[in-house]
Amino acid sequence: MNPSRLFGACLCSALMGSTGFLYAENLEFHRIYRSPYYLGRGDTGVATADFQEAIFYNPAGLAQGKGLYKETVLISPSLQVSTKTKDLVRQVLLQEDNDPDTLRGYLGRNLHLGFSNFTGIVFRRAAVGVLVSSDTNVMLAKSPDERGLETLHADAVANRVAVFSAAEGFFNQKLLVGVTGKYIMRNEASVDVGVLDSSNISDQLNSNDAEISRNGVGVDIGLMYDPGKSPWRFGLHVENAGTTKLAAAESGVSSRRLPQIVTFGTAFDLTTRMSSMLIQADFRDVGGAVEKDVFKRLHLGSELQFARIFGFMGGLNQGYPTAGLFLNLYVMRFDIGAYTEEVGSSAGVRPDQRLFFRLKAGF
């Protein structure tokens, strides 16, 4: 077994758009897009989403503000990586520690790699763009089906998405309504192999037998309510309204439906000309379409920013602390921070600590 080849294959599959993500129980729902900015504040934003993030978190937010134009995003590559993934890369690639026991040292630990890039133009009341994203997870576990032998579980999802959003305000901009239409092309694959057979996992992940391609059209709907003089804001987001059907490109392969996910959010926003303080709470997947555990659906966040040039974020994602900061230089923006994702069936079972970074260029 060559751990360097193994990890390199998984890494390449995520970045190049092949499918290959690793996971024993497939308990992490793969979202098309997660904002690095919002991850720093507990992955909250339904009640205040704006600019690029509004397309995916709540399109109603595009109707906020004045004027016609918001932003043009040329590139916005972002990376999310487990801290354990970082440790494995250091051991295998930098320290050249290729002993099989190196990989066994990560038994039961999820190794995650996520990548996304959005390019588009955002107006007030409308936006259009293209998103490329992928998620890869790797886990070495003892399989009950293989008499407790160590088995490598690999699972990956890659998306190419074209989006168009529109929004409008009513009742003196107190009620905002928005919709996002999206055309999704998705590749996905999963592989389960014994440790002794994992040296050829690169071929298995990229084989036609493992990879499935699907595509379909979906709609997201968003609402925002601003009482006016009160600092409180409220938002509602319906992702994949009525479910989104993804039909398989290959014959004999069943279609898949992305579930309808309803998220309710509220925010306390104190904004002045030079600074702002924001406290938010989102309850994701109100109906339990994906997550059954209540704590995994709860998100809390806070933010303090100055002159929209830099800001600090903090919060709780599924009960785990998050932190982040951003530096906005107008034509270039940096987001960096850390969060923890629960990949087990309930909060506290299998936390996966991750780092994130985004470079956003535009005007």
C-alpha positions, 0 to 999 in steps of 0.5 A, spaced: 500 500 500 502 506 498 499 512 502 502 517 498 499 515 491 492 513 495 491 520 498 494 523 491 488 520 487 483 522 492 485 529 492 486 530 484 479 527 484 476 532 488 480 538 484 479 535 477 471 534 478 472 526 478 468 523 483 471 520 489 469 521 496 470 517 502 465 515 508 463 509 511 456 511 513 455 517 508 452 521 513 454 528 511 449 531 506 453 534 500 451 541 499 452 545 492 455 551 496 457 553 502 460 560 504 467 561 507 464 567 509 458 564 513 462 558 515 466 563 520 460 565 523 456 558 524 454 557 517 448 563 518 446 568 513 438 566 511 436 573 514 441 577 512 444 574 505 447 579 500 451 579 494 454 572 491 452 568 498 444 570 497 444 566 490 445 560 495 443 562 502 437 566 500 435 570 493 431 575 497 437 578 499 438 581 492 433 586 493 436 589 499 440 596 498 439 601 493 442 602 486 442 597 480 449 594 481 452 590 486 458 586 484 462 582 479 466 576 481 471 574 476 474 568 481 473 566 488 476 559 489 475 556 496 478 550 500 476 547 506 480 541 509 480 537 515 486 538 520 487 531 520 488 531 512 493 537 513 497 532 518 496 526 513 499 530 507 505 533 512 507 526 514 506 522 507 509 528 502 513 532 507 516 527 512 516 521 506 513 517 512 509 511 507 509 506 512 502 503 512 501 504 520 501 512 518 494 511 515 492 506 520 493 512 525 487 515 522 483 509 523 476 512 524 478 519 523 474 523 517 479 526 512 475 532 508 477 536 502 472 541 499 473 546 493 469 551 490 469 557 485 464 561 483 464 566 477 458 571 475 455 578 476 450 580 481 445 586 480 440 589 485 434 584 484 438 579 479 444 575 478 447 570 474 453 565 474 457 559 474 459 555 480 464 549 480 464 545 487 466 538 489 467 534 496 471 529 498 471 525 504 476 519 506 475 514 512 479 508 514 474 504 519 473 496 521 468 493 517 463 489 520 461 486 514 469 484 513 470 480 520 472 487 523 478 488 517 480 495 516 476 497 510 477 504 506 471 508 504 471 513 499 466 517 496 466 524 492 461 529 489 463 534 484 458 539 481 457 544 475 452 549 476 449 554 472 444 559 476 440 565 475 436 569 481 431 574 481 428 578 487 423 584 488 421 588 494 414 589 497 411 594 502 416 599 502 422 594 502 419 590 508 418 584 505 423 581 500 422 575 495 427 572 491 428 565 487 434 562 484 433 557 478 439 552 477 441 547 472 446 542 475 450 537 472 453 532 478 458 526 478 458 522 484 462 515 486 463 511 492 468 505 493 469 501 499 476 497 498 480 493 503 487 496 505 491 491 502 487 493 495 487 500 496 494 501 492 489 501 486 484 506 488 485 511 483 483 506 478 477 504 481 475 511 483 475 513 476 472 507 473 466 508 469 463 502 473 464 507 480 462 514 477 455 516 476 453 522 472 446 526 473 443 532 471 437 536 472 433 543 474 431 546 481 429 552 484 430 555 491 425 560 494 427 565 499 423 570 503 426 576 508 422 580 512 425 587 515 420 590 520 423 597 519 425 601 525 427 594 529 434 591 528 431 584 528 431 581 521 427 574 519 429 570 513 426 563 510 429 559 505 426 553 501 432 549 498 430 545 492 423 547 492 418 540 491 425 536 491 430 537 485 430 531 480 437 529 477 436 524 472 442 519 470 446 520 464 447 512 463 442 507 462 439 503 467 441 507 473 436 510 477 435 518 478 436 521 484 432 527 488 435 532 492 431 533 498 427 540 499 430 543 505 427 549 509 431 553 513 429 559 518 433 564 520 433 571 524 438 576 525 439 582 530 443 587 526 446 594 529 449 598 523 452 605 523 456 608 517 463 605 519 461 599 523 456 593 524 455 588 529 451 582 527 448 576 531 444 571 527 441 564 529 439 559 523 435 553 524 436 548 518 432 543 515 426 544 519 422 538 517 428 534 518 429 531 511 436 530 511 438 531 519 434 527 524 438 530 530 436 537 532 443 539 534 446 538 528 441 543 525 442 549 529 447 554 527 449 561 531 453 566 529 456 573 530 460 578 526 463 585 528 466 589 522 469 595 520 468 600 514 466 593 510 474 593 510 475 587 515 471 583 520 471 578 525 466 572 526 465 567 531 459 562 532 457 555 533 456 550 527 452 544 530 454 545 537 461 546 535 465 553 535 467 557 529 471 563 528 473 567 522 476 573 519 476 577 512 480 582 509 476 586 503 481 590 499 475 592 494 478 588 488 480 582 492 478 579 498 480 574 503 476 569 508 480 565 513 478 561 519 476 554 522 469 550 523 467 543 525 462 539 522 459 533 525 459 527 520 456 522 525 449 521 526 448 525 532 452 531 535 458 529 539 459 522 535 464 524 530 466 531 529 471 533 523 475 539 525 476 543 518 480 549 516 477 554 510 480 559 505 477 563 500 480 568 495 475 572 491 477 577 486 472 582 482 469 589 482 
